[in-house]
Amino acid sequence: MGARYAADADPAATGCPGALWPADLTFLLHAAADRMAVDLDRAAEEIGLNDVRDWLVLAALDNDQQRTQLELSRLVCVDKTTLIAVLDRLEQHKLIVRTVDPADRRVRIPRITPAGRRVYAKFAAARDVAEARALDGMAPEQRTLLLTLLAQIADRQSAAQVAG
């Protein structure tokens, strides 16, 4: 997922300005996502996953909706080449299986296995802890507003990807 700094690292040592964040949405979203990913990558490694991308794929497959690898890459915001490496790793650990799409034998359909569901559930608990830590000190209505606004941004981005 790229170079990350420990969530508790000194902002001066990491080059991140800490309390001096600019009023720039892109910068703030990137910094917030990176801080979350540090905790989530650590949690993923503790349960045997490579990083949070492994869990994102398992989460996307957990609802049993059939998706091609291309659709999955768009859903989890991971490029196709990286997704193939993630899927290879998850398949090697028997957390997913890939089947041939009956409509097009060139297309693979990844599916989560029972072992993958167990890992997904275990990581979901660690994710909940990391999210609670990230949102600590926010009033419930602020948390709800933050999630609502982020969902609006994500939905708008998803619609633009489908149209493009």
C-alpha positions in Angstrom: 0.0 0.0 0.0 3.0 2.2 0.0 5.3 3.7 2.6 3.5 4.2 5.9 4.4 5.7 9.1 3.4 4.3 12.5 0.2 5.9 13.7 1.9 7.1 16.9 5.0 8.4 15.1 6.2 12.0 15.7 4.8 14.1 12.9 8.0 16.1 12.6 9.9 12.8 12.0 7.5 11.6 9.3 7.3 14.9 7.5 3.6 15.1 8.2 2.6 18.5 9.6 0.2 17.1 12.3 -1.9 19.9 13.6 -0.9 22.1 10.7 -3.0 20.3 8.1 -3.8 22.4 5.1 -7.5 22.9 4.2 -7.1 20.6 1.2 -9.5 17.7 0.8 -7.2 15.5 -1.2 -4.3 15.9 1.3 -6.6 15.3 4.3 -8.3 12.2 2.8 -4.9 10.8 1.9 -3.4 11.5 5.3 -6.5 10.0 7.1 -6.6 6.9 4.9 -2.8 6.4 5.4 -3.2 6.7 9.2 -6.0 4.1 9.2 -4.1 1.8 6.9 -1.1 1.7 9.2 -3.3 0.2 12.0 -5.2 -2.0 9.5 -2.0 -3.3 7.9 -0.7 -4.3 11.3 -4.0 -6.0 12.2 -3.9 -7.9 8.9 -0.4 -9.1 9.4 -1.3 -10.3 12.9 -3.9 -12.7 11.5 -1.8 -13.9 8.6 -2.9 -11.6 5.8 -0.4 -9.5 3.8 -2.1 -6.1 4.3 -5.5 -4.4 4.4 -6.0 -5.0 0.6 -6.4 -8.7 1.4 -9.2 -7.9 3.8 -10.8 -5.5 1.3 -11.1 -8.3 -1.2 -12.5 -10.7 1.3 -15.0 -8.1 2.4 -16.1 -7.4 -1.2 -16.6 -11.2 -1.7 -18.4 -11.8 1.6 -21.8 -10.8 0.3 -21.8 -13.7 -2.3 -22.5 -11.3 -5.2 -20.7 -12.6 -8.3 -18.1 -10.2 -9.6 -15.4 -10.5 -12.3 -11.9 -9.7 -11.3 -12.2 -6.4 -13.2 -15.3 -5.5 -11.3 -13.7 -6.4 -8.1 -10.6 -4.3 -8.8 -12.9 -1.3 -9.4 -14.9 -2.0 -6.2 -11.8 -2.2 -3.9 -10.0 0.6 -5.7 -7.0 -1.6 -6.6 -5.4 -1.8 -10.0 -5.9 -5.0 -12.0 -2.2 -6.1 -11.7 -2.1 -5.6 -7.9 -5.5 -7.4 -7.6 -4.2 -10.4 -9.4 -1.3 -10.7 -6.9 -3.7 -10.3 -4.0 -6.0 -13.0 -5.4 -3.1 -15.3 -6.0 -2.1 -14.9 -2.4 -5.6 -15.4 -1.0 -6.1 -18.5 -3.2 -2.8 -19.9 -2.1 -4.0 -19.6 1.5 -7.4 -21.2 0.5 -9.3 -18.1 1.4 -10.8 -17.7 -2.0 -11.3 -19.9 -5.1 -11.5 -18.6 -8.7 -13.9 -20.2 -11.1 -14.4 -19.8 -14.9 -17.2 -17.5 -15.9 -19.6 -19.8 -17.9 -20.5 -16.9 -20.2 -16.8 -16.2 -21.0 -14.1 -18.8 -20.3 -11.4 -16.0 -20.3 -13.0 -14.4 -17.2 -12.5 -15.6 -13.7 -15.0 -15.2 -10.8 -13.4 -15.1 -7.4 -15.4 -16.5 -4.5 -14.7 -16.5 -0.8 -14.3 -19.9 1.0 -15.5 -20.8 4.5 -11.9 -20.2 5.7 -11.9 -16.8 4.0 -15.2 -15.9 5.8 -13.6 -16.8 9.2 -10.5 -14.6 8.4 -12.8 -11.8 7.2 -14.8 -11.9 10.5 -11.7 -12.0 12.6 -10.3 -9.0 10.8 -13.6 -7.1 10.9 -13.3 -7.1 14.7 -9.8 -5.6 14.4 -11.1 -3.0 11.9 -13.8 -2.0 14.4 -11.2 -1.4 17.0 -9.0 0.7 14.6 -12.1 2.7 13.5 -13.1 3.4 17.1 -9.6 4.6 17.9 -9.6 6.9 14.8 -13.0 8.4 15.7 -12.3 8.6 19.5 -13.3 12.0 20.8 -15.9 12.6 18.1 -19.5 13.0 19.1 -21.8 10.3 17.6 -23.5 12.8 15.3 -20.1 13.9 14.0 -19.2 10.2 13.3 -22.5 9.8 11.4 -21.9 13.0 9.4 -18.4 12.0 8.5 -19.5 8.6 7.3 -22.4 10.1 5.3 -20.1 12.6 3.6 -17.4 10.1 2.8 -20.1 7.8 1.3 -21.3 10.6 -0.9 -17.8 11.2 -2.1 -17.2 7.5 -2.7 -20.5 7.0 -4.5 -19.8 10.0 -6.7 -16.4 8.6 -7.6 -17.9 5.1 -8.3 -20.5 6.6 -10.6 -17.8 8.5 -12.5 -15.8 5.3 -12.9 -18.7 3.4 -14.3 -19.6 6.2 -16.7 -15.9 6.5 -17.8 
